[in-house]
């Protein structure tokens, strides 16, 4: 299956970001992509108040993305914010198109490195998968990558895991991203397609607004393709049957005891 990873740099304007989605989806579809994957916080970057931009999945922003997906006969996966509890928002991955319209709410919130996502975001409470053309896909978001148990749970049904991120910059953080994404592919013996926010030109303080380094990682932890910091696109033909071969060779899921 051909999947496009669109490494963008979101702004604080959802309308501007929607225009970027529209342009990128059209180009990815022209090149034969079936799934068009955008990063966490595609709707609006971090570092600004999120409650004013949060909308339900049937709101205008997500509905417009669904219309774009349907126009081009693709499935779009993109990060947005939906209303949460007690004035907070949910950090939601929207999946829409081809009869799908659903969301995954990020389970593990980024309360680390001096940032407290839980001050403004309500955590999700369950893993989410979806099917496209007979293939099951799992979803994860940014800080989730530090929790192997989520990836193992997704791997029970999903040979491909789509990870969206807006990774925080800092000493050692790029190396941690590279290590963690490869480790989670090995933990799950699944493909991990990690789509991150590009490294922005502007300093947004302590907000995690991206370092780039989107990557396609195979079930044995090999990086097949990777971007640097600037905006860019990876168009990858994912060999789903390779998962069965990897799991026969390295049966960590079958051998686990806990």
C-alpha positions as CSV (number, residue, x, y, z in Angstrom):
1,X,0.0,0.0,0.0
2,X,1.3,3.4,-0.9
3,X,1.3,5.9,2.0
4,X,2.4,9.5,2.0
5,X,4.0,11.1,5.1
6,X,3.6,14.8,4.9
7,X,6.1,16.6,7.2
8,X,4.6,20.1,7.5
9,X,5.1,23.0,9.8
10,X,1.7,24.0,11.2
11,X,0.8,27.6,12.0
12,X,-1.6,28.9,14.6
13,X,-4.3,29.4,11.9
14,X,-6.5,26.3,11.3
15,X,-7.7,27.7,8.0
16,X,-4.1,28.1,6.7
17,X,-3.3,24.6,7.9
18,X,-6.4,23.2,6.1
19,X,-5.2,24.8,2.9
20,X,-1.9,23.0,3.3
21,X,-3.8,19.7,3.9
22,X,-5.8,20.3,0.7
23,X,-2.7,21.0,-1.4
24,X,-0.7,18.1,0.0
25,X,-3.5,15.6,-0.3
26,X,-4.1,16.4,-3.9
27,X,-0.4,15.9,-4.7
28,X,-0.2,12.7,-2.7
29,X,-3.3,11.3,-4.5
30,X,-1.8,12.2,-7.8
31,X,1.2,10.1,-7.0
32,X,-1.0,7.1,-6.0
33,X,-1.1,7.3,-2.2
34,X,-4.0,5.5,-0.6
35,X,-3.3,7.0,2.9
36,X,-2.1,10.5,3.4
37,X,-0.5,10.9,6.9
38,X,0.0,14.3,8.6
39,X,1.6,14.9,12.0
40,X,0.2,15.7,15.4
41,X,-1.2,19.2,15.7
42,X,-1.9,19.6,12.0
43,X,-4.9,21.7,12.8
44,X,-3.0,24.2,15.0
45,X,0.5,24.2,16.4
46,X,1.4,24.0,20.0
47,X,2.4,27.2,21.9
48,X,-1.0,28.9,21.6
49,X,-4.3,28.5,23.5
50,X,-5.9,25.3,22.2
51,X,-9.4,25.5,23.6
52,X,-10.5,28.2,21.1
53,X,-9.5,26.0,18.1
54,X,-10.9,22.7,19.4
55,X,-13.8,21.3,17.4
56,X,-15.7,18.0,17.5
57,X,-15.2,15.4,14.8
58,X,-18.4,16.6,13.1
59,X,-17.2,20.3,13.3
60,X,-16.2,22.4,10.2
61,X,-12.4,21.6,10.3
62,X,-12.7,17.8,10.4
63,X,-15.7,17.8,8.0
64,X,-13.6,19.8,5.5
65,X,-10.8,17.3,5.8
66,X,-13.3,14.5,5.1
67,X,-14.5,16.3,2.0
68,X,-10.9,16.6,0.8
69,X,-10.2,12.9,1.4
70,X,-13.4,11.9,-0.4
71,X,-12.7,14.1,-3.3
72,X,-9.4,12.4,-3.9
73,X,-10.5,8.8,-2.8
74,X,-7.9,8.6,0.0
75,X,-7.8,8.2,3.8
76,X,-6.4,11.2,5.6
77,X,-4.8,10.9,9.0
78,X,-4.1,14.2,10.8
79,X,-3.7,15.6,14.2
80,X,-6.3,18.0,15.6
81,X,-7.9,19.1,18.9
82,X,-11.3,18.2,20.1
83,X,-13.2,19.4,23.2
84,X,-12.1,17.7,26.4
85,X,-13.1,17.8,30.0
86,X,-13.3,20.8,32.3
87,X,-12.1,23.3,29.7
88,X,-9.3,21.1,28.4
89,X,-9.0,19.7,24.9
90,X,-8.3,16.2,23.6
91,X,-5.2,15.7,21.4
92,X,-7.0,13.8,18.6
93,X,-5.8,12.0,15.6
94,X,-8.5,12.3,12.9
95,X,-8.9,9.4,10.4
96,X,-11.3,10.2,7.6
97,X,-12.2,9.2,4.1
98,X,-13.3,6.0,2.3
99,X,-16.2,5.7,4.7
100,X,-14.2,6.3,7.8
101,X,-14.5,9.2,10.2
102,X,-13.1,8.5,13.7
103,X,-10.5,9.8,16.2
104,X,-7.9,8.5,18.5
105,X,-7.3,10.6,21.7
106,X,-3.7,10.5,22.7
107,X,-3.3,8.3,25.8
108,X,0.1,9.4,27.2
109,X,0.4,13.1,27.8
110,X,3.7,14.9,27.5
111,X,4.4,15.9,31.2
112,X,8.2,15.9,30.8
113,X,11.2,18.1,30.0
114,X,9.5,21.0,31.7
115,X,6.3,20.9,29.7
116,X,2.9,19.8,31.1
117,X,0.5,18.8,28.4
118,X,-2.0,17.5,31.0
119,X,-2.7,21.1,32.1
120,X,-4.6,21.7,28.9
121,X,-5.3,18.2,27.5
122,X,-7.5,15.4,28.6
123,X,-5.9,12.0,28.1
124,X,-7.5,9.3,26.0
125,X,-8.2,5.9,27.5
126,X,-8.1,3.2,24.8
127,X,-6.1,2.2,21.7
128,X,-7.7,2.7,18.3
129,X,-7.3,0.8,15.0
130,X,-8.9,1.1,11.7
131,X,-9.0,-0.9,8.4
132,X,-8.3,0.2,4.9
133,X,-8.5,-2.3,2.0
134,X,-8.3,-5.2,4.3
135,X,-5.2,-4.0,6.3
136,X,-5.5,-2.9,9.9
137,X,-3.6,0.2,11.1
138,X,-2.9,1.3,14.6
139,X,-2.5,4.8,15.8
140,X,-0.1,6.5,18.3
141,X,0.8,10.1,19.0
142,X,4.2,11.6,20.0
143,X,4.9,10.8,23.7
144,X,3.1,7.5,23.2
145,X,6.3,6.3,21.5
146,X,7.9,6.0,24.9
147,X,5.4,3.3,26.0
148,X,6.1,-0.1,24.4
149,X,3.0,-1.7,25.9
150,X,0.8,0.4,23.6
151,X,2.6,-0.7,20.5
152,X,2.5,-4.3,21.5
153,X,-1.2,-4.0,22.1
154,X,-1.7,-2.5,18.6
155,X,0.5,-5.1,17.1
156,X,-2.0,-7.9,18.1
157,X,-4.1,-6.8,15.1
158,X,-2.1,-4.0,13.2
159,X,0.8,-4.8,10.9
160,X,1.2,-1.0,10.4
161,X,1.3,1.7,13.1
162,X,0.9,5.3,12.1
163,X,2.7,7.6,14.6
164,X,2.0,11.4,14.4
165,X,4.3,13.7,16.4
166,X,5.2,17.3,17.2
167,X,8.4,16.4,19.0
168,X,10.0,18.8,21.4
169,X,13.5,20.0,20.5
170,X,16.4,19.9,23.0
171,X,19.7,18.2,23.8
172,X,19.6,14.5,22.8
173,X,16.0,14.7,21.7
174,X,16.6,13.8,18.0
175,X,18.6,10.8,19.0
176,X,15.9,9.7,21.3
177,X,13.3,10.0,18.6
178,X,15.3,7.9,16.2
179,X,16.0,5.3,18.9
180,X,12.4,5.1,20.1
181,X,10.8,4.8,16.7
182,X,13.1,2.0,15.7
183,X,12.6,0.2,19.1
184,X,8.8,0.4,18.9
185,X,9.0,-1.2,15.4
186,X,11.0,-4.0,16.8
187,X,8.8,-4.4,19.9
188,X,5.7,-4.7,17.6
189,X,7.4,-6.3,14.6
190,X,5.2,-4.0,12.7
191,X,5.9,-1.2,10.3
192,X,6.1,2.2,12.1
193,X,5.4,5.2,9.9
194,X,6.4,8.2,12.0
195,X,5.2,11.6,10.7
196,X,6.5,14.6,12.6
197,X,6.1,18.3,12.5
198,X,9.0,20.0,10.6
199,X,11.5,22.0,12.5
200,X,10.0,25.5,12.5
201,X,11.8,28.6,11.3
202,X,10.5,30.5,14.4
203,X,11.3,29.9,18.0
204,X,8.1,29.2,19.9
205,X,9.6,28.9,23.3
206,X,9.2,25.7,25.3
207,X,6.3,24.4,23.1
208,X,7.0,21.1,21.3
209,X,6.7,22.3,17.7
210,X,8.7,19.7,15.9
211,X,12.2,18.6,14.8
212,X,11.2,16.8,11.6
213,X,12.9,13.4,11.1
214,X,9.8,11.7,9.8
215,X,10.6,8.1,9.0
216,X,9.4,4.8,7.6
217,X,10.7,1.9,9.7
218,X,10.3,-1.8,8.8
219,X,9.3,-4.6,11.2
220,X,12.9,-5.4,12.0
221,X,13.8,-1.8,12.9
222,X,15.5,-0.8,9.7
223,X,14.9,2.8,8.6
224,X,13.9,2.6,5.0
225,X,13.4,6.4,4.5
226,X,13.9,9.5,6.6
227,X,13.6,13.2,6.3
228,X,15.7,15.9,7.9
229,X,14.3,19.0,9.6
230,X,12.6,21.0,6.8
231,X,9.2,20.3,5.4
232,X,9.0,17.4,3.0
233,X,7.2,14.3,1.9
234,X,7.9,10.6,2.0
235,X,6.0,8.4,-0.5
236,X,6.4,4.8,0.6
237,X,5.1,1.5,-0.8
238,X,4.7,-0.5,2.4
239,X,5.2,-4.2,2.1
240,X,2.6,-5.5,4.5
241,X,3.5,-9.3,4.0
242,X,7.0,-8.5,5.3
243,X,5.4,-8.4,8.7
244,X,4.6,-12.1,8.6
245,X,8.1,-12.9,7.6
246,X,9.6,-10.8,10.4
247,X,7.3,-12.3,13.0
248,X,8.3,-15.8,11.9
249,X,12.0,-14.9,12.1
250,X,11.6,-12.9,15.4
251,X,8.5,-14.1,17.2
252,X,8.7,-11.7,20.2
253,X,4.9,-11.4,20.2
254,X,4.4,-15.1,20.4
255,X,7.2,-15.6,22.9
256,X,6.1,-12.9,25.4
257,X,5.2,-14.1,28.9
258,X,3.7,-10.9,30.4
